[in-house]
Amino acid sequence: MCPAGVTVNSVRNNSCLNKWSEKFEVTLIQGSGRDSGHGPMEENMCEENMEEVKVLKAEIDQLRAEVAELQHRQKLNLKDMTFNFRGQMQDALSYVCGQKQVGSKEEVESRLKEEVEELEEDLKRQTQMNGISLNSCTTKTLQSSSRKLVQQLSVSGHCSELVFQVEFKLSDFTQGQRSERTISDLNVVMDASDLSSLGSFLSGVEESSDLLLLFRTLRTFSDRCDDRRRTFCHFQDSVSSIQTRSGTWVEFAGGRT
Amino acid sequence: MEGTSTKGGVLSLLSLLEVQARSRRHVPPQRSRVKELRAEAEALRVRREQLKTEIQTHQSLQRLRTSLDRQSTHDEEEEEEEEEEMDEDSENSQLLKLMARHTRVKDLLLAHHLIGGYDIVKTRHGKGVCVSVATAYEGVCLETYNLEMDLKPTLRICRHNVPPFVPLSSLAEQGDMQTDIRAFLETLSQHLNAFAGRKQQLKLVKEQHKTIEVMESNALCSILVLMFTVPKTKTAILCTLNYSDHTACLPARVQFECDVKEILESTEWRKNCSLLMETPLHKALMTMKKMGNIV
């Protein structure tokens, strides 16, 4: 607002005119002399500002595009490995990404190390209790929304001598309070040696996506194999001096169920 | 010294001073716009660098994780090759390796849980343990049952949420829980999974087959009585399914009752009898409907 009683001449910077020109994106035609209220120095400053604004705007557009592209790339990466961490992992991530206020490197490292070692102890307990040794588990997110999460999992390991690789889809649906978890598209690959007896069982299990039954059975099967082997070894020792007429060893057939 | 003439003069002087003061404080709009834009550009640059660092970290973590996974299945020799790649950013490499180990062990623990592991947890400073038995049917994850056990003086179940119609204590005795806890848990898991499966089949029958009346069912879902209606004649057939093997999801015996005996002697209904003994209930009923045997 131009204060009353003050002539335009005495106002060095014509605030009103500038505001108006910006609002309507009109380029002020720089008059000469005192009437327009712009001296030669102010004139140059206006031009410089315009130039700078133009340059900055262009730079911002460019930066926005770069940021969008990076965000898109990050979104794709997240499908292969989650970055959604809590607790010590969150601190470690913040530290690595430059936020050193979470603690010193030693502090962050030692806290994380403690947690990792606890988890690895836990893993040993689970391995022993479950009778299954897992080598790897990789997950890929196929679909992710607030109500639905679909992941593709690939788990490999062995159950005593039986080596397996299992792939399946894991779907988590949330409907209000309830959430339902489903396993589907089960695919089992096993070491070929005992396949004949397991073959039809495996197709049945794949069809009904019965992951739990698969592993219950693997455990039982491998326990029995272990039993048979132990018993065979025992017999082998005790009959080591006996040979059949044809000169071959007596084979222990074991219990079949 | 106030007179009207000086008042006017003072006022105009004051307003002049006001304007001058304002024009000094007030950065001209073009300059303030430039400031705004510079700040925005800077904020975007910061965000860009942040994203770049996050993406790089993510990729390093993935590389480390992949090499950890490979190491677990191959010889130690390969470990040497993988190590060289990580010399860049050696400042954070220890921390990143720990992070990769963390993601790996978390995923393995998840896998143990998903494949029906017992999720064993130590409680009360090692004096007890808690185990969980997971159940599922046709891929749908169902109820989880928990058992809390004392370890001393002998292994003993102190708390659980297993339903009373599952004979927990006799299973513990028979399974020789003290010496072979895994065998006991395997048997318990069989019972619980079969129960969950039968219960789920009943639920699906009620949802998918509203024309079929469920006359009777027991808590263990080991006995089920259904009422079928034959199309056209509207004859009623009573069907009793007996799941005498409590570790099975399929009935050991299927019996039909009908006023019109001829129906039951037909080939169709003999087939239906086998069908009900070999196929999950909700699926068998679907087939029977398609064949036009029932409404």
Interface residues (C-beta under 8 A of the other chain):
Chain A: P3 A4 G5 V6 S10 V11 R12 N13 S15 N18 K19 E22 M45 C46 N49 M50 E52 V53 L56 K57 E59 I60 L63 R64 E66 V67 L70 Q71 R73 Q74 N77 L78 D80 M81 T82 F83 Q88 M89 A92 L93 Y95 V96 C97 G98 K105 V108 E109 L112 K113 E115 V116 L119 E120 D122 L123 R125 Q126 T127 M129 N130 G131 I132 L134 N135 S136 C137 T138 T139 L153 V155 S156 V166 L170 E180 R181 T182 I183 S184 L186 S208 S209 D210 L211 L212 L213 L214 F215 R216 R219 T220
Chain B: L11 S12 S15 L16 E18 V19 S23 H26 P28 P29 Q30 R31 R33 V34 L37 R38 E40 A41 L44 R45 R47 R48 Q50 L51 K52 T53 E54 I55 T57 H58 Q59 L61 Q62 R65 D69 S72 T73 N92 Q94 L95 L96 L98 M99 R101 H102 T103 R104 V105 K106 D107 L108 L109 L110 A111 H112 L114 I115 G116 G117 Y118 D119 I120 K122 V131 A134 T135 A136 Y137 E138 G139 V140 C141 R182 E186 S189 Q190 N193
